[in-house]
Amino acid sequence: MQAVTLSGHGGPDVLTATTIATPRPAPGEVLIRIFASGVNGPDISQRQGNYAPPADASPLPGLEVAGTIAALGENVDQFALGDSVVALCNGGGYAEYVAVPKGQVLPKPENWDWAQAATIPETFFTLQQTLIGRAKLARGSHVLVHGGAGGIGATAIQMCARIGAIPIATVSSDQKAEYAKAMGAAHVINYRTEDFVARTLEITGNMGADIIIDIVGGDYANRNLKAAARGGHILQLAVRQGARAEINLGLVLMKALTISGSTLRPLNALEKAELAHELYRTIWPAIADGTILPPRIRTFALADARKAHEAMEAPDHFGKIVLLTDAGRAAHTQAYD
């Protein structure tokens, strides 16, 4: 099969299109013929050498796919050959086939095409674990979403708006601001021209944000403490501007704040299956009825993974980037830029 491997750690040039053996599903796994693969921040970090896969995971990048069931391992009875599915992978998504534990596989929403469906798993599993499970997102909560035009950010905005929370998005341009508003942001802050701490306090009547979703890290850590409400929850989902920061622990104490980090890869199969079950119960109906919309998408051929990573790291990137296999390109009727 065709796949993209890493020749080392570094820039996009270490991504290499090659031919490798097609995997076989172990007991409890399904083999998926991939039509589309989502490109995510952890893929960039893995390529750079900052996010090593677990010892028992595939060394290939790619954590989310959409495709059809091509083979069934032993003890798999909830799927049939040819079923259209999406899946959270343990790596290996930059390929034409991938073997995935059955509990991490869900039916593909009929109203989303292959590229759209491939953007679901990594983002929604993450937010189910953190925004819903840990921070207990509730109606009326003010939620500060950094990177509001990104994959995680735009989805978080929609999840907030759906239940009556108040999403406040930070973005870096007017174009991204319009996109965040279209996704349901109640307020948008351009962090290049406005102080997000001051604006958040202004928007919330000086109370602060009940939940903060941060993918930035670095000097945002201390600023988030200032922007948070008493009893607030800061969800650290990435550290794109640095993993180290000096923070005022006095604010953590005085405001009774909770700071929690998250990454999906260390979770075991049972934990991921539980997240999948909750997603199917709570989010799939909202996708089916159009309450939750697909993100803005840009597609590349699987063999052009280098170009996809370059595009994702460009300052003007927003939305999601998806790789299409030859099968995925043949199946697609909608054109993306």
C-alpha positions in Angstrom: 0.0 0.0 0.0 1.0 3.6 -0.4 1.9 5.4 2.9 3.8 8.4 4.2 6.8 7.6 6.6 9.2 9.8 8.5 12.8 9.6 7.4 13.8 11.4 10.6 12.8 14.4 12.6 12.6 18.0 11.3 10.7 20.0 8.7 8.1 18.7 6.2 10.9 17.3 4.0 11.2 14.3 6.3 7.8 13.1 5.2 8.4 10.5 2.5 5.8 8.8 0.3 6.6 5.2 -0.1 5.2 1.6 -0.5 4.9 -0.6 2.6 3.0 -3.8 3.5 -0.7 -3.6 4.2 -1.4 -4.3 7.8 -3.6 -7.1 9.0 -6.2 -6.6 11.7 -5.4 -8.3 15.0 -8.2 -9.8 17.1 -10.6 -7.0 18.1 -9.4 -4.8 15.2 -10.8 -3.8 11.8 -8.9 -2.9 8.7 -10.0 0.3 7.1 -9.5 1.2 3.5 -8.7 4.9 3.9 -10.4 7.6 1.8 -9.3 10.6 3.8 -7.0 11.3 6.7 -7.0 14.4 9.0 -3.8 16.4 9.5 -3.4 17.6 13.1 -1.1 19.4 15.5 0.2 16.1 17.0 1.3 15.0 13.5 3.5 18.2 13.3 4.9 17.6 16.8 5.7 14.0 16.0 7.5 15.0 12.8 9.5 17.6 14.7 10.5 14.9 17.3 8.5 16.5 20.1 5.7 13.9 20.4 6.9 10.3 20.3 4.2 7.6 19.7 3.6 5.0 22.4 5.8 1.9 22.1 2.9 -0.2 20.9 1.6 2.3 18.3 2.4 2.7 14.6 5.4 4.9 14.0 3.6 6.4 11.0 1.8 9.8 11.4 -1.9 10.1 11.2 -4.5 9.9 14.0 -7.9 10.1 12.3 -9.4 8.6 9.1 -12.5 8.0 7.2 -13.0 5.0 5.0 -14.6 1.6 4.6 -14.2 -1.6 6.4 -11.9 -3.8 4.3 -11.3 -6.7 6.8 -12.4 -7.9 10.2 -10.2 -9.3 12.9 -11.5 -12.0 15.3 -14.2 -11.0 17.8 -15.6 -8.2 15.7 -19.3 -8.4 15.1 -20.6 -4.8 15.1 -19.2 -4.0 11.7 -19.5 -5.6 8.2 -17.3 -5.4 5.2 -17.9 -2.2 3.2 -19.3 -0.2 6.1 -18.5 3.5 5.9 -16.7 4.6 9.1 -14.5 7.1 10.9 -11.8 6.1 13.3 -9.4 7.5 15.9 -6.1 5.7 15.0 -3.1 4.8 17.1 -1.0 6.3 14.4 -0.7 5.0 10.8 -3.4 7.2 9.2 -1.2 8.6 6.5 -1.7 5.5 4.4 -4.2 3.6 2.2 -5.1 1.1 5.0 -4.9 1.1 8.7 -5.8 -1.4 11.5 -7.8 0.1 14.3 -9.3 -1.3 17.6 -13.0 -1.8 17.0 -14.0 0.5 20.0 -12.4 3.5 18.3 -14.4 3.1 15.1 -17.8 4.9 14.5 -20.3 5.0 11.6 -19.5 7.8 9.2 -22.2 10.5 9.3 -24.2 10.2 6.1 -24.4 14.0 5.6 -20.7 14.6 5.8 -18.4 13.7 2.8 -15.2 11.7 3.3 -12.9 14.7 3.8 -15.4 16.3 6.3 -15.8 13.0 8.2 -12.0 12.6 8.5 -11.9 15.7 10.6 -14.1 14.3 13.3 -12.2 11.8 15.5 -9.1 13.7 16.9 -11.0 16.9 17.6 -14.2 15.5 19.0 -12.6 12.8 21.1 -10.3 15.5 22.6 -13.2 17.8 23.4 -15.4 15.0 24.7 -12.6 14.1 27.2 -11.8 17.7 28.2 -14.5 20.3 27.6 -17.4 17.9 28.4 -15.8 15.3 30.7 -13.5 17.4 32.8 -14.6 21.0 32.6 -18.3 20.1 32.6 -19.4 22.5 30.0 -22.8 24.0 30.9 -25.4 26.5 29.7 -24.4 30.1 30.4 -20.7 29.3 30.9 -18.2 31.8 29.3 -15.6 29.8 27.4 -12.5 31.5 26.1 -11.3 29.6 23.0 -7.8 30.3 21.8 -7.2 29.5 18.2 -10.9 29.9 17.5 -10.4 29.4 13.7 -8.5 26.1 14.1 -9.8 22.6 14.1 -10.2 22.3 17.8 -11.3 25.9 18.2 -14.1 26.0 15.7 -15.5 22.7 17.0 -15.3 23.9 20.6 -17.2 27.0 19.6 -20.0 24.9 18.0 -20.2 22.6 21.0 -20.5 25.6 23.3 -23.1 27.4 21.2 -25.2 24.2 20.9 -25.8 23.9 24.7 -26.1 27.6 25.4 -22.6 28.4 26.6 -21.0 31.7 25.5 -17.9 31.1 23.3 -15.3 33.9 23.2 -12.8 33.2 20.4 -9.3 34.6 19.9 -8.0 34.9 16.3 -5.2 36.6 14.4 -7.0 38.2 11.4 -10.3 39.6 10.2 -10.8 36.6 7.9 -10.4 34.2 10.8 -12.7 36.4 12.9 -15.5 36.0 10.3 -15.0 32.2 10.3 -15.2 32.0 14.1 -18.4 34.0 14.0 -19.8 31.7 11.4 -19.1 28.8 13.6 -21.1 30.4 16.4 -18.6 32.6 18.4 -20.6 35.1 20.5 -17.5 37.4 20.8 -14.2 37.5 18.8 -11.0 39.0 20.0 -8.1 39.8 17.5 -5.2 39.1 19.8 -2.9 41.1 17.5 -4.8 44.3 18.1 -6.5 43.7 21.5 -5.5 42.4 24.9 -7.4 39.2 25.3 -7.3 39.4 29.1 -8.8 42.9 29.2 -11.4 42.0 26.6 -12.4 38.8 28.3 -12.9 40.6 31.6 -14.9 43.3 29.8 -17.2 40.8 28.1 -17.8 38.8 31.3 -18.5 41.8 33.5 -15.1 41.5 35.2 -15.9 37.9 36.2 -13.6 36.1 33.8 -14.0 33.0 31.7 -15.3 29.9 33.4 -13.4 27.6 30.9 -10.3 28.4 28.9 -9.2 26.2 26.0 -5.5 26.9 25.3 -3.4 25.4 22.5 -0.7 28.1 22.7 1.2 27.7 26.0 4.3 29.8 26.7 3.4 33.3 28.0 -0.3 32.6 27.6 -0.2 30.5 30.7 0.0 33.4 33.1 -2.3 35.5 31.1 -4.9 32.8 31.2 -4.8 32.8 35.0 -5.8 36.5 34.9 -8.6 35.9 32.4 -10.1 33.0 34.3 -13.1 33.3 36.6 -13.0 32.1 40.2 -13.4 28.3 40.1 -12.4 28.3 36.4 -11.0 25.4 34.5 -8.0 25.9 32.1 -7.7 23.1 29.5 -4.2 22.9 28.1 -4.5 21.0 24.8 -1.3 21.9 23.1 1.8 24.1 23.7 2.6 25.5 20.3 4.5 28.5 21.7 6.4 26.6 24.4 6.0 24.0 27.1 7.7 26.1 29.8 6.2 29.1 31.6 6.5 31.0 34.8 3.0 31.3 36.4 1.6 33.1 39.5 0.5 30.2 41.7 -1.1 32.8 44.0 -3.8 33.3 41.4 -4.3 29.6 41.1 -4.9 29.5 44.9 -6.9 32.7 45.2 -9.2 31.8 42.3 -9.4 28.1 43.1 -8.4 27.3 39.5 -8.1 23.9 37.9 -5.5 23.4 35.2 -5.5 20.1 33.3 -3.7 18.8 30.3 -4.7 16.3 27.7 -3.4 14.1 25.0 -5.2 11.1 23.6 -2.3 8.8 22.6 -1.5 7.5 26.1 -5.2 6.4 26.7 -5.8 2.7 26.5 -8.3 1.1 24.1 -11.0 0.9 26.7 -10.7 4.6 27.6 -10.9 5.5 23.9 -13.9 3.2 23.4 -15.7 4.9 26.3 -15.1 8.3 24.6 -16.4 7.0 21.3 -19.6 5.7 23.0 -20.3 9.1 24.5 -19.6 10.8 21.2 -22.0 8.6 19.3 -24.7 9.1 22.0 -24.4 12.9 22.3 -22.7 14.4 19.2 -23.8 12.1 16.3 -27.4 13.3 16.5 -26.2 17.0 16.3 -24.1 16.2 13.2 -27.0 14.4 11.6 -29.4 17.3 12.1 -27.0 19.9 11.0 -26.6 21.5 14.4 -22.8 20.9 14.2 -21.3 21.8 10.8 -18.1 20.6 9.2 -15.1 22.9 9.3 -13.5 24.7 6.5 -11.4 22.2 4.7 -8.4 22.2 2.4 -7.3 18.9 0.8 -4.1 17.5 -0.5 -3.2 14.1 -2.1 -1.7 11.6 0.3 1.6 11.8 -1.6 1.7 15.6 -1.0 1.8 15.3 2.8 4.8 17.6 2.8 2.8 20.4 1.1 0.0 19.7 3.6 2.3 20.2 6.6 3.7 23.4 5.0 0.2 24.7 4.6 -0.8 23.9 8.2 2.3 25.7 9.5 1.6 28.8 7.5 0.4 31.9 9.4 -2.8 32.2 7.3 -4.0 28.6 7.9 -7.3 28.0 9.5 -9.9 25.2 9.5 -8.7 21.7 8.8 -6.3 20.0 6.3 -7.1 16.6 5.0 -5.1 14.1 2.9 -7.0 12.1 0.2 -5.9 8.7 -1.0 -6.5 7.8 -4.7 -9.7 6.1 -3.6 -10.8 9.2 -1.7 -10.1 11.4 -4.6 -12.1 9.2 -6.9 -15.0 9.1 -4.5 -15.1 12.9 -3.9 -17.5 15.1 -5.8 -16.9 18.3 -3.9 -13.9 20.4 -4.6 -11.9 22.1 -1.8 -9.3 24.8 -2.2 
